[in-house]
Amino acid sequence: MTAQAVRMFGTGMLDQMNAGFIPAFATGGGIGESGSQLEVTGPSRIFNANQTAVMLNGGGGNSANLERKVDVLIDVVKQIIGPMKLNSDADSKLFKK
């Protein structure tokens, strides 16, 4: 575990994760622990400068729908980790809209 990860998530969350209190981490799940694994990457896609600019500017459409979806996702994450104490300002900033 890096110092940056500890600063970002705080020792409380990491302690809960190590103790198996966070369901996603309760049974471990390191790479290769449940047998052989294979990572397959498909072909890359290259976008030119104009295409990239369009994507970065919301795809040329209304970004309000995307913002609503991000807000919903933030709310879901808050519900999942709600009982856990956020241990730093960096943690709490992650979940502010």
HUWO-V632222 format. One record per run of one state. SS is the DSSP state (A for helix, B for strand, O for the rest). FROM is the first residue (numbers start at 1). LEN is the number of residues. If there is no record, write none. Layout:
# HUWO-V632222
ss & from & len
SS & FROM & LEN
SS & FROM & LEN
This chain:
# HUWO-V632222
ss & from & len
O & 1 & 2
A & 3 & 16
O & 19 & 4
A & 23 & 3
O & 26 & 23
A & 49 & 8
O & 57 & 7
A & 64 & 18
O & 82 & 7
A & 89 & 6
O & 95 & 3
